Amino acid sequence: MIMNSTPTSSLGVRKGSWTEEEDFLLRKCIN
């Protein structure tokens, strides 16, 4: 998945890390 795109997101996700929710949402957008 997308990694290190931004230091932090609006949701406060640590840089280089995605929560399972973020990963799920990204997969939905891609698929």
A tleap script that builds the chain and sets N, CA, C and O, in Angstrom:
source leaprc.protein.ff14SB
mol = sequence {
  NMET ILE MET ASN SER THR PRO THR SER SER
  LEU GLY VAL ARG LYS GLY SER TRP THR GLU
  GLU GLU ASP PHE LEU LEU ARG LYS CYS ILE
  CASN
}
set mol.1.N position { 0.835 -1.202 0.000 }
set mol.1.CA position { 0.000 0.000 0.000 }
set mol.1.C position { 0.869 1.250 0.000 }
set mol.1.O position { 2.097 1.175 -0.037 }
set mol.2.N position { 0.213 2.384 0.042 }
set mol.2.CA position { 0.932 3.660 0.028 }
set mol.2.C position { 1.677 3.848 1.349 }
set mol.2.O position { 1.087 3.707 2.420 }
set mol.3.N position { 2.960 4.164 1.278 }
set mol.3.CA position { 3.752 4.355 2.492 }
set mol.3.C position { 4.565 5.644 2.386 }
set mol.3.O position { 5.030 6.009 1.306 }
set mol.4.N position { 4.727 6.319 3.507 }
set mol.4.CA position { 5.547 7.528 3.576 }
set mol.4.C position { 5.113 8.605 2.584 }
set mol.4.O position { 5.933 9.397 2.120 }
set mol.5.N position { 3.830 8.629 2.266 }
set mol.5.CA position { 3.356 9.662 1.347 }
set mol.5.C position { 3.356 11.016 2.040 }
set mol.5.O position { 3.603 12.047 1.415 }
set mol.6.N position { 3.072 11.002 3.357 }
set mol.6.CA position { 3.074 12.232 4.147 }
set mol.6.C position { 3.535 11.904 5.561 }
set mol.6.O position { 3.292 10.797 6.041 }
set mol.7.N position { 4.186 12.830 6.232 }
set mol.7.CA position { 4.638 12.609 7.615 }
set mol.7.C position { 3.482 12.195 8.513 }
set mol.7.O position { 3.608 11.261 9.304 }
set mol.8.N position { 2.362 12.884 8.391 }
set mol.8.CA position { 1.175 12.541 9.173 }
set mol.8.C position { -0.071 12.838 8.361 }
set mol.8.O position { -0.066 13.723 7.506 }
set mol.9.N position { -1.128 12.105 8.625 }
set mol.9.CA position { -2.382 12.372 7.933 }
set mol.9.C position { -3.298 13.164 8.841 }
set mol.9.O position { -2.970 13.407 10.003 }
set mol.10.N position { -4.431 13.564 8.324 }
set mol.10.CA position { -5.394 14.337 9.113 }
set mol.10.C position { -5.911 13.511 10.286 }
set mol.10.O position { -6.421 14.053 11.266 }
set mol.11.N position { -5.771 12.189 10.169 }
set mol.11.CA position { -6.241 11.301 11.234 }
set mol.11.C position { -5.149 11.054 12.269 }
set mol.11.O position { -5.378 10.386 13.277 }
set mol.12.N position { -3.964 11.596 12.014 }
set mol.12.CA position { -2.881 11.458 12.973 }
set mol.12.C position { -2.166 10.123 12.878 }
set mol.12.O position { -1.620 9.635 13.867 }
set mol.13.N position { -2.168 9.530 11.693 }
set mol.13.CA position { -1.467 8.262 11.506 }
set mol.13.C position { 0.036 8.503 11.472 }
set mol.13.O position { 0.515 9.407 10.787 }
set mol.14.N position { 0.768 7.693 12.211 }
set mol.14.CA position { 2.226 7.866 12.245 }
set mol.14.C position { 2.832 7.639 10.865 }
set mol.14.O position { 2.361 6.798 10.098 }
set mol.15.N position { 3.885 8.402 10.557 }
set mol.15.CA position { 4.501 8.329 9.233 }
set mol.15.C position { 4.954 6.904 8.916 }
set mol.15.O position { 5.537 6.220 9.757 }
set mol.16.N position { 4.674 6.477 7.695 }
set mol.16.CA position { 5.064 5.151 7.257 }
set mol.16.C position { 4.180 4.061 7.821 }
set mol.16.O position { 4.448 2.876 7.621 }
set mol.17.N position { 3.124 4.451 8.529 }
set mol.17.CA position { 2.240 3.453 9.122 }
set mol.17.C position { 0.784 3.751 8.780 }
set mol.17.O position { 0.353 4.904 8.806 }
set mol.18.N position { 0.046 2.717 8.466 }
set mol.18.CA position { -1.379 2.867 8.183 }
set mol.18.C position { -2.156 1.971 9.132 }
set mol.18.O position { -1.740 0.849 9.424 }
set mol.19.N position { -3.280 2.469 9.610 }
set mol.19.CA position { -4.133 1.639 10.451 }
set mol.19.C position { -4.870 0.654 9.563 }
set mol.19.O position { -4.897 0.826 8.344 }
set mol.20.N position { -5.464 -0.366 10.143 }
set mol.20.CA position { -6.205 -1.338 9.349 }
set mol.20.C position { -7.373 -0.656 8.649 }
set mol.20.O position { -7.732 -1.020 7.529 }
set mol.21.N position { -7.964 0.336 9.315 }
set mol.21.CA position { -9.074 1.071 8.701 }
set mol.21.C position { -8.601 1.818 7.466 }
set mol.21.O position { -9.244 1.771 6.417 }
set mol.22.N position { -7.466 2.512 7.596 }
set mol.22.CA position { -6.913 3.254 6.464 }
set mol.22.C position { -6.645 2.309 5.297 }
set mol.22.O position { -6.992 2.603 4.153 }
set mol.23.N position { -6.021 1.168 5.599 }
set mol.23.CA position { -5.693 0.198 4.571 }
set mol.23.C position { -6.959 -0.301 3.882 }
set mol.23.O position { -7.008 -0.441 2.660 }
set mol.24.N position { -7.988 -0.567 4.700 }
set mol.24.CA position { -9.258 -1.054 4.161 }
set mol.24.C position { -9.899 -0.024 3.242 }
set mol.24.O position { -10.369 -0.351 2.152 }
set mol.25.N position { -9.912 1.235 3.700 }
set mol.25.CA position { -10.515 2.307 2.901 }
set mol.25.C position { -9.751 2.509 1.599 }
set mol.25.O position { -10.355 2.727 0.549 }
set mol.26.N position { -8.425 2.437 1.665 }
set mol.26.CA position { -7.609 2.617 0.465 }
set mol.26.C position { -7.882 1.497 -0.531 }
set mol.26.O position { -7.966 1.734 -1.736 }
set mol.27.N position { -8.020 0.277 -0.019 }
set mol.27.CA position { -8.301 -0.856 -0.899 }
set mol.27.C position { -9.655 -0.672 -1.576 }
set mol.27.O position { -9.816 -0.998 -2.752 }
set mol.28.N position { -10.635 -0.146 -0.826 }
set mol.28.CA position { -11.963 0.078 -1.401 }
set mol.28.C position { -11.876 1.102 -2.518 }
set mol.28.O position { -12.536 0.958 -3.548 }
set mol.29.N position { -11.065 2.139 -2.322 }
set mol.29.CA position { -10.927 3.187 -3.340 }
set mol.29.C position { -10.264 2.635 -4.596 }
set mol.29.O position { -10.662 2.971 -5.712 }
set mol.30.N position { -9.256 1.790 -4.416 }
set mol.30.CA position { -8.516 1.227 -5.541 }
set mol.30.C position { -9.368 0.197 -6.280 }
set mol.30.O position { -9.385 0.164 -7.511 }
set mol.31.N position { -10.072 -0.641 -5.524 }
set mol.31.CA position { -10.887 -1.695 -6.128 }
set mol.31.C position { -12.293 -1.278 -6.381 }
set mol.31.O position { -13.089 -2.069 -6.887 }
savepdb mol mol.pdb
quit
